Amino acid sequence: MQEDVGQRLDSEQHFWEELDGILAAPHATHEGIDDVLRSYLAFAAEWKLKEEYLSSEYDVAKYCYRLLDAPLFQGNQDYIRRQFLYCLLQDDDVDTLHLAAATLLFDGRANEPAFELMQIEGAFPRLIELIRARRDDSIGLHRLLLELTYEMARIQKLRREDLTTVDDPFVLFLFQRIEELSDDAEDPYHYPLIRVLLILNEQYMCLANEPASPGSTGGVTNRVMKLLSAHGPLYRTFGENLILLLNRESALAPQLLILKLLYLLFTTQSTYEYFYTNDLHVLVDVIIRNLLDLDPSIGKLDEERDGQKALRHTYLRVLCPLLRNTQLAREGNNYKREEVRKLLYLLVNRSTAHFAPVDETVIRLVIRCKQIEWLKEDGDEQDQEIERKLAEVAPKESDVAKKLLGMSLDDAGVSSLSVVEVSAKVTKEKPTVPAPRRRRKKTNGVVPNGTHGAELKVPPRDLSASISSLEDAREGGKSPFADDADEV
């Protein structure tokens, strides 16, 4: 590429033609491939610095796919992927990092070996370092780094030494940034921050359930729970978003990520009252609706049916401590008492020709919920019916929840298997995101009555179609870096 090319560009079409010309250059050897990649990256970084032709996320996405779809990449994927990874690990130029991170993100979403290679080459500590160091640089770059961190940790377990690079200031920064963005309904930065916190919690849970290796210095602190336990009231926006996300998610893996963190919050005494009472009311509504919608139908594929069962078990495991340990258990609250009782009854009495038989785990979890003091009723015929159902179900060692989530009936604690391994057993879907948040109304900095009043409302489930092309994304105002899911 001649040095005066930058002076000769007179249109956007000319810019893309020059990029195509670079990709079409001879590349018979690794040295030839290196020359093409250096030219392709340097040429794009130069024009990105000038904020011409690569000034939007969609332009960057188009740049990435230009390479990923080219014969050069298709015939040398492993080598080129490694070269971009080394660029991410070693380069410090903002524009070069931006383009390298975007390329790895799009490549990895189509080819998970890219994320596996990042793990092998020790990219996680580097991503944490870059997120710290680049927090004041381009928002686009920072968001890409967050997305890349989430995707890399989503498909595999991290090493113990990787997680130790995450310290309290890093997690506090994520919580603080979510709070800062709480009044900006249009900010696309919110969801990537939340997803990183969710996947960190998942990784901590997986690691906590692993046997200690010889010579290990003890467990790794779950810093997400540690900081919510110590400073939860300062970071309630994060909790509100968890509820909104759970209301809108339809895919298995994202729901499990949220439910596992909710379980920890409702079974850790210091976070029993992390949520405002009205937010808990919304959560009860969401759980009731989702449990009624979850039907492991006989007609479904085995993997999908198992996923639905695992999800139902997890919702019930969250519902029990939610009703027993939070403000909902206070005398006189009784929120949706009759609706919850009806739900529990229906969960063990909905077996028809169209639905799979009720499994033993559901019945036992329903009984556990029915033992909550404020749900009991003298001479309860529902209890007798549930007990009868339990007697009809033969015990099964291959309990779905235990197999997929590592949660037993007696100890519904941390997960022994990653959500990655759960999602690998079911059809993958794209997640959705919460509706734009309303501005919280406060009086002299204090939320009236310690609640949000009617601030947090359950919106209708949004099952909008995923982005089908970059042009559709451009027209719809959605980010191509959002995994076809961000509705912001």
MARBATOR-938165 format. One record per residue (C-alpha): x, y, z. Coordinates in Angstrom, 2 decimals, decimal comma, m for minus. Example, Ala and Ser with C-alpha at 12.3 -4.5 7.8 and 13.67 -1.06 7.14 Angstrom:
12,30_m4,50_7,80 $
13,67_m1,06_7,14 $
END
This chain:
0,00_0,00_0,00 $
1,52_3,27_m1,06 $
1,78_6,07_1,46 $
m0,14_8,53_m0,69 $
m3,30_6,43_m0,82 $
m4,74_8,36_2,12 $
m4,40_11,54_0,09 $
m6,20_10,05_m2,93 $
m9,39_8,78_m1,27 $
m12,31_10,89_m2,39 $
m15,33_8,76_m1,41 $
m16,51_5,99_0,91 $
m16,72_3,61_m2,04 $
m13,09_4,31_m2,82 $
m12,18_3,46_0,79 $
m13,84_0,03_0,62 $
m12,32_m0,65_m2,79 $
m8,87_0,01_m1,35 $
m9,54_m2,45_1,49 $
m10,69_m5,08_m0,99 $
m7,55_m4,47_m3,00 $
m5,38_m5,08_0,06 $
m7,14_m8,39_0,78 $
m6,65_m9,50_m2,82 $
m2,86_m9,12_m2,65 $
m0,71_m12,29_m3,02 $
m0,31_m14,22_0,23 $
1,30_m17,57_m0,53 $
3,41_m17,60_2,66 $
2,95_m16,55_6,28 $
5,15_m13,56_5,55 $
2,82_m12,60_2,73 $
m0,22_m12,98_4,99 $
1,49_m10,81_7,62 $
2,10_m8,08_5,05 $
m1,56_m8,13_3,99 $
m2,83_m8,03_7,59 $
m0,48_m5,19_8,56 $
m1,60_m3,15_5,57 $
m5,28_m3,92_6,15 $
m5,13_m3,00_9,84 $
m2,89_0,07_9,43 $
m4,95_1,49_6,57 $
m8,22_1,13_8,51 $
m6,71_2,46_11,76 $
m5,47_5,56_9,93 $
m8,93_6,42_8,65 $
m10,58_5,53_11,93 $
m8,26_8,00_13,63 $
m9,41_10,63_11,15 $
m13,04_9,65_11,95 $
m13,72_9,09_8,28 $
m15,34_5,97_6,79 $
m15,00_4,01_10,08 $
m16,79_6,47_12,31 $
m19,68_4,18_13,40 $
m20,01_0,70_14,89 $
m21,62_m0,47_11,67 $
m18,64_0,64_9,63 $
m16,34_m1,28_11,98 $
m18,56_m4,36_11,68 $
m18,50_m4,08_7,89 $
m14,70_m3,83_8,04 $
m14,51_m7,02_10,15 $
m16,79_m9,05_7,93 $
m14,89_m7,86_4,85 $
m11,93_m9,75_6,27 $
m13,78_m12,72_7,79 $
m15,60_m13,45_4,52 $
m12,49_m13,06_2,35 $
m10,71_m16,11_0,85 $
m7,59_m14,96_2,72 $
m9,24_m15,62_6,09 $
m11,25_m18,66_5,04 $
m8,08_m20,43_3,94 $
m5,92_m19,39_6,93 $
m8,31_m19,02_9,86 $
m6,12_m20,35_12,66 $
m3,08_m18,32_11,66 $
m4,95_m15,03_11,13 $
m6,97_m15,48_14,31 $
m3,74_m15,88_16,26 $
m2,25_m12,77_14,67 $
m5,21_m10,63_15,72 $
m5,06_m12,12_19,21 $
m1,38_m11,17_19,49 $
m2,35_m7,68_18,37 $
m4,88_m7,50_21,22 $
m2,31_m8,81_23,71 $
0,55_m6,53_22,71 $
m0,67_m3,35_20,99 $
m1,61_m0,19_22,90 $
m2,94_2,01_20,10 $
m6,63_2,74_20,74 $
m7,79_2,41_17,12 $
m5,76_m0,73_16,47 $
m7,10_m2,32_19,67 $
m10,64_m1,39_18,63 $
m10,34_m3,10_15,25 $
m8,58_m6,17_16,66 $
m11,15_m6,62_19,45 $
m14,04_m6,24_17,01 $
m12,54_m8,82_14,65 $
m12,05_m11,35_17,46 $
m15,59_m10,74_18,76 $
m17,29_m11,32_15,39 $
m15,02_m14,25_14,61 $
m15,66_m15,89_17,98 $
m19,43_m15,58_17,76 $
m19,31_m17,61_14,56 $
m16,38_m19,84_15,54 $
m16,02_m20,55_19,27 $
m12,44_m21,85_18,83 $
m11,47_m18,18_18,66 $
m12,60_m17,69_22,28 $
m10,94_m20,97_23,28 $
m7,67_m19,77_21,77 $
m7,99_m16,55_23,77 $
m8,22_m18,62_26,95 $
m5,21_m20,74_26,02 $
m3,11_m17,66_25,29 $
m4,05_m15,94_28,57 $
m6,25_m13,19_27,15 $
m8,56_m12,81_30,17 $
m6,07_m10,92_32,39 $
m5,24_m8,70_29,42 $
m8,93_m7,89_28,88 $
m9,34_m6,99_32,55 $
m6,26_m4,78_32,29 $
m7,58_m3,05_29,17 $
m11,03_m2,48_30,67 $
m9,35_m0,79_33,63 $
m6,97_1,27_31,53 $
m9,35_2,23_28,72 $
m12,33_3,30_30,80 $
m11,80_6,93_29,75 $
m11,10_6,16_26,09 $
m13,67_5,55_23,38 $
m16,95_4,16_24,74 $
m17,07_1,96_21,65 $
m13,75_0,33_22,52 $
m14,68_m0,10_26,17 $
m17,97_m1,73_25,26 $
m16,20_m4,08_22,84 $
m13,77_m5,15_25,56 $
m16,70_m5,89_27,89 $
m18,50_m7,90_25,21 $
m15,32_m9,85_24,44 $
m14,78_m10,61_28,13 $
m18,36_m11,88_28,50 $
m18,26_m14,05_25,37 $
m14,91_m15,57_26,27 $
m16,07_m16,47_29,80 $
m19,49_m17,65_28,59 $
m18,26_m20,67_26,65 $
m15,65_m22,07_29,04 $
m14,47_m22,20_32,63 $
m11,78_m19,72_33,54 $
m8,66_m20,70_35,42 $
m8,30_m19,87_39,09 $
m5,36_m17,57_38,33 $
m7,50_m15,72_35,78 $
m10,21_m14,93_38,31 $
m7,67_m13,68_40,83 $
m6,93_m10,80_38,46 $
m10,43_m9,45_39,21 $
m10,23_m7,34_42,39 $
m12,70_m5,26_44,40 $
m11,97_m1,94_42,60 $
m12,69_m3,56_39,22 $
m16,08_m4,94_40,30 $
m16,95_m1,69_42,08 $
m16,18_0,20_38,89 $
m18,74_m1,93_37,00 $
m21,40_m1,35_39,68 $
m20,66_2,38_39,80 $
m20,85_2,77_36,04 $
m24,27_1,07_36,03 $
m25,46_3,55_38,64 $
m24,11_6,47_36,62 $
m26,06_5,28_33,58 $
m29,29_4,62_35,47 $
m30,96_7,80_34,20 $
m29,93_7,39_30,57 $
m32,54_5,23_28,88 $
m30,72_5,31_25,54 $
m27,26_4,26_26,70 $
m26,11_1,05_24,97 $
m23,38_0,57_27,56 $
m25,65_m0,75_30,31 $
m26,21_m4,34_29,25 $
m22,54_m5,30_28,60 $
m21,65_m4,16_32,13 $
m24,42_m6,29_33,63 $
m23,49_m9,33_31,58 $
m19,87_m9,18_32,73 $
m21,01_m9,14_36,38 $
m23,35_m12,09_35,74 $
m20,69_m14,20_34,05 $
m18,16_m13,40_36,78 $
m20,65_m14,64_39,37 $
m21,16_m17,81_37,33 $
m17,42_m18,40_37,14 $
m17,06_m17,89_40,90 $
m19,87_m20,39_41,54 $
m18,27_m22,98_39,27 $
m14,88_m22,55_40,89 $
m16,32_m22,73_44,42 $
m17,70_m26,19_43,72 $
m14,46_m27,62_42,34 $
m12,27_m29,72_44,64 $
m9,19_m27,90_45,84 $
m6,09_m28,76_43,84 $
m2,86_m29,80_45,60 $
m0,90_m26,76_46,67 $
m3,82_m24,35_46,22 $
m4,01_m21,43_48,64 $
m7,76_m21,69_49,27 $
m10,89_m20,53_47,50 $
m11,42_m17,47_45,38 $
m13,78_m14,88_46,87 $
m16,95_m14,20_44,92 $
m16,39_m10,46_44,66 $
m19,79_m9,80_43,10 $
m21,54_m11,16_46,19 $
m18,95_m9,74_48,55 $
m19,52_m6,18_47,36 $
m23,30_m6,51_47,15 $
m23,25_m7,83_50,72 $
m21,18_m4,89_51,92 $
m22,54_m2,06_49,74 $
m25,77_m3,38_48,22 $
m27,94_m0,31_48,97 $
m25,56_1,83_46,89 $
m26,00_m0,35_43,82 $
m29,68_m1,17_43,57 $
m29,88_m0,18_39,91 $
m28,06_m3,40_39,10 $
m30,75_m5,40_40,93 $
m33,56_m3,58_39,16 $
m32,00_m4,46_35,83 $
m31,74_m8,12_36,81 $
m35,52_m8,23_37,25 $
m36,15_m6,40_33,99 $
m33,78_m8,73_32,16 $
m35,39_m11,84_33,63 $
m38,77_m10,58_32,50 $
m37,57_m10,27_28,91 $
m35,22_m13,22_28,47 $
m36,45_m16,23_26,54 $
m33,18_m18,18_26,13 $
m32,12_m20,75_28,71 $
m28,55_m19,72_29,52 $
m29,16_m16,00_30,26 $
m32,08_m16,86_32,55 $
m29,92_m19,30_34,46 $
m27,20_m16,69_34,92 $
m29,71_m14,29_36,47 $
m31,48_m16,92_38,57 $
m28,23_m18,21_40,06 $
m27,27_m14,75_41,26 $
m30,78_m14,17_42,61 $
m30,52_m17,45_44,51 $
m27,32_m16,29_46,19 $
m28,88_m12,94_47,06 $
m31,91_m14,60_48,70 $
m29,86_m17,18_50,61 $
m27,21_m14,77_51,94 $
m28,43_m13,01_55,07 $
m26,67_m9,72_54,35 $
m28,50_m9,42_51,01 $
m31,97_m10,64_52,04 $
m33,27_m7,08_51,65 $
m31,09_m5,92_48,77 $
m34,22_m5,29_46,68 $
m36,96_m2,83_47,47 $
m40,30_m4,42_48,39 $
m42,05_m3,25_45,25 $
m39,25_m4,70_43,13 $
m39,79_m8,04_44,86 $
m43,47_m7,82_43,95 $
m42,48_m7,46_40,31 $
m40,11_m10,42_40,61 $
m42,88_m12,61_42,05 $
m45,10_m11,66_39,11 $
m42,34_m12,55_36,64 $
m41,64_m15,91_38,30 $
m45,32_m16,84_38,40 $
m45,73_m16,08_34,73 $
m42,55_m17,84_33,65 $
m43,28_m20,96_35,68 $
m46,72_m21,22_34,14 $
m45,22_m20,78_30,68 $
m42,55_m23,44_31,18 $
m44,03_m26,73_30,00 $
m41,56_m29,55_29,20 $
m43,80_m30,84_26,40 $
m43,61_m34,44_25,30 $
m43,35_m33,26_21,70 $
m40,10_m31,33_22,26 $
m36,59_m32,54_21,57 $
m34,89_m34,22_24,53 $
m32,32_m31,42_24,90 $
m34,96_m28,71_24,86 $
m37,20_m30,64_27,26 $
m34,30_m31,17_29,67 $
m33,45_m27,47_29,48 $
m37,04_m26,52_30,28 $
m37,05_m28,88_33,27 $
m33,77_m27,49_34,57 $
m35,10_m23,97_34,23 $
m38,33_m24,82_36,06 $
m36,36_m26,39_38,92 $
m34,16_m23,31_39,16 $
m37,11_m20,91_39,22 $
m38,61_m22,93_42,07 $
m35,31_m22,94_43,96 $
m35,24_m19,14_43,73 $
m38,92_m18,75_44,61 $
m38,59_m20,52_47,95 $
m35,94_m18,27_49,61 $
m37,53_m15,24_47,93 $
m40,79_m15,92_49,78 $
m39,16_m17,11_53,00 $
m36,18_m14,77_53,60 $
m37,09_m11,35_52,22 $
m39,54_m8,62_53,21 $
m42,28_m10,76_51,63 $
m42,21_m12,97_54,71 $
m43,11_m10,13_57,06 $
m46,45_m10,31_58,80 $
m49,20_m8,65_56,81 $
m47,40_m8,66_53,46 $
m48,92_m11,77_51,84 $
m48,27_m10,48_48,33 $
m50,07_m12,67_45,76 $
m50,59_m15,36_48,39 $
m53,49_m17,05_46,65 $
m51,85_m16,76_43,22 $
m48,69_m18,42_44,56 $
m50,73_m21,21_46,19 $
m52,59_m21,81_42,94 $
m49,32_m21,85_41,03 $
m47,85_m24,49_43,32 $
m50,95_m26,63_42,94 $
m50,97_m26,30_39,14 $
m47,31_m27,22_38,85 $
m48,07_m30,74_40,08 $
m51,48_m31,09_38,42 $
m50,90_m30,12_34,79 $
m49,96_m33,49_33,36 $
m52,04_m34,14_30,23 $
m51,58_m35,82_26,88 $
m49,71_m32,72_25,70 $
m47,31_m32,34_28,64 $
m44,69_m34,59_30,14 $
m45,48_m36,12_33,54 $
m44,58_m34,02_36,57 $
m41,16_m35,05_37,84 $
m40,23_m35,79_41,42 $
m37,95_m32,76_41,73 $
m40,78_m30,34_40,96 $
m43,02_m32,00_43,55 $
m40,37_m31,88_46,26 $
m39,57_m28,25_45,52 $
m43,27_m27,38_45,59 $
m43,57_m29,05_48,99 $
m40,64_m26,99_50,22 $
m42,39_m23,80_49,11 $
m45,66_m24,92_50,69 $
m43,91_m25,20_54,05 $
m43,35_m21,44_54,16 $
m45,32_m20,18_57,13 $
m47,41_m17,48_55,46 $
m48,45_m19,81_52,63 $
m49,79_m22,52_54,92 $
m53,47_m23,08_55,51 $
m55,11_m25,38_58,08 $
m56,50_m28,57_56,60 $
m54,96_m27,71_53,27 $
m56,34_m30,06_50,65 $
m53,67_m28,90_48,24 $
m50,98_m30,31_50,51 $
m52,72_m33,67_50,58 $
m52,97_m33,72_46,79 $
m49,30_m32,82_46,41 $
m48,26_m35,55_48,85 $
m50,32_m38,02_46,85 $
m48,59_m36,94_43,67 $
m45,19_m37,41_45,27 $
m46,08_m40,97_46,27 $
m46,93_m41,75_42,63 $
m43,57_m40,60_41,29 $
m40,75_m43,13_41,44 $
m37,39_m41,69_42,55 $
m34,98_m41,18_39,67 $
m31,23_m40,90_39,98 $
m31,02_m39,03_36,67 $
m32,68_m35,93_38,07 $
m32,43_m33,22_35,43 $
m31,60_m30,36_37,76 $
m28,84_m32,32_39,45 $
m27,44_m33,43_36,10 $
m27,49_m30,01_34,47 $
m27,10_m27,58_37,35 $
m25,35_m29,50_40,08 $
m28,07_m28,52_42,57 $
m29,43_m31,19_44,88 $
m32,79_m31,13_46,62 $
m31,26_m30,97_50,05 $
m28,59_m28,46_49,17 $
m29,70_m26,17_46,38 $
m26,46_m24,30_46,60 $
m23,83_m23,39_44,08 $
m23,69_m24,86_40,62 $
m21,15_m27,58_39,93 $
m21,56_m27,16_36,19 $
m21,21_m23,97_34,24 $
m24,10_m22,39_32,46 $
m21,89_m22,96_29,43 $
m22,37_m26,71_29,80 $
m26,09_m26,28_30,33 $
m26,56_m24,11_27,26 $
m24,53_m26,56_25,18 $
m27,31_m29,13_25,70 $
m30,09_m26,98_24,30 $
m30,81_m24,99_21,18 $
m28,94_m21,68_21,39 $
m31,01_m18,54_21,23 $
m30,21_m14,84_21,19 $
m30,95_m12,98_24,44 $
m33,16_m9,96_24,67 $
m32,58_m6,94_26,90 $
m34,65_m4,84_29,27 $
m36,80_m1,96_28,16 $
m35,36_1,55_28,59 $
m35,33_2,47_32,24 $
m37,36_5,32_33,68 $
m35,68_7,99_35,73 $
m36,07_7,25_39,43 $
m37,98_9,86_41,34 $
m36,49_10,86_44,66 $
m37,26_13,39_47,30 $
m34,11_15,04_48,70 $
m32,13_12,06_47,48 $
m34,32_9,51_49,29 $
m36,71_7,13_47,62 $
m40,13_7,66_49,26 $
m41,14_4,97_51,78 $
m38,08_2,92_50,97 $
m39,67_1,62_47,77 $
m39,88_2,57_44,16 $
m43,63_2,93_44,18 $
m44,74_2,09_40,65 $
m41,34_2,77_39,10 $
m40,44_m0,83_38,24 $
m43,21_m2,29_36,11 $
m43,30_m5,56_34,25 $
m43,34_m4,72_30,55 $
m44,76_m7,18_28,02 $
m42,36_m9,86_26,81 $
m40,49_m8,62_23,77 $
m39,59_m11,29_21,24 $
m38,40_m9,00_18,46 $
m36,61_m10,65_15,58 $
m32,82_m10,67_15,62 $
m30,85_m8,46_13,30 $
m30,73_m10,18_9,92 $
m28,10_m8,01_8,30 $
m25,91_m5,00_8,91 $
m28,20_m2,83_6,83 $
m31,20_m3,87_8,96 $
m29,14_m3,04_12,03 $
m28,27_0,39_10,69 $
m31,91_1,16_9,94 $
m33,11_m0,09_13,32 $
m30,53_1,83_15,31 $
m29,14_m1,33_16,94 $
m25,51_m2,08_17,60 $
m23,83_m4,89_15,66 $
m21,68_m5,54_18,73 $
m24,76_m6,39_20,82 $
m25,02_m10,03_19,72 $
m28,18_m9,15_17,75 $
m29,94_m8,51_21,02 $
m29,61_m5,04_22,43 $
m32,82_m3,05_22,17 $
m31,64_0,26_23,46 $
END
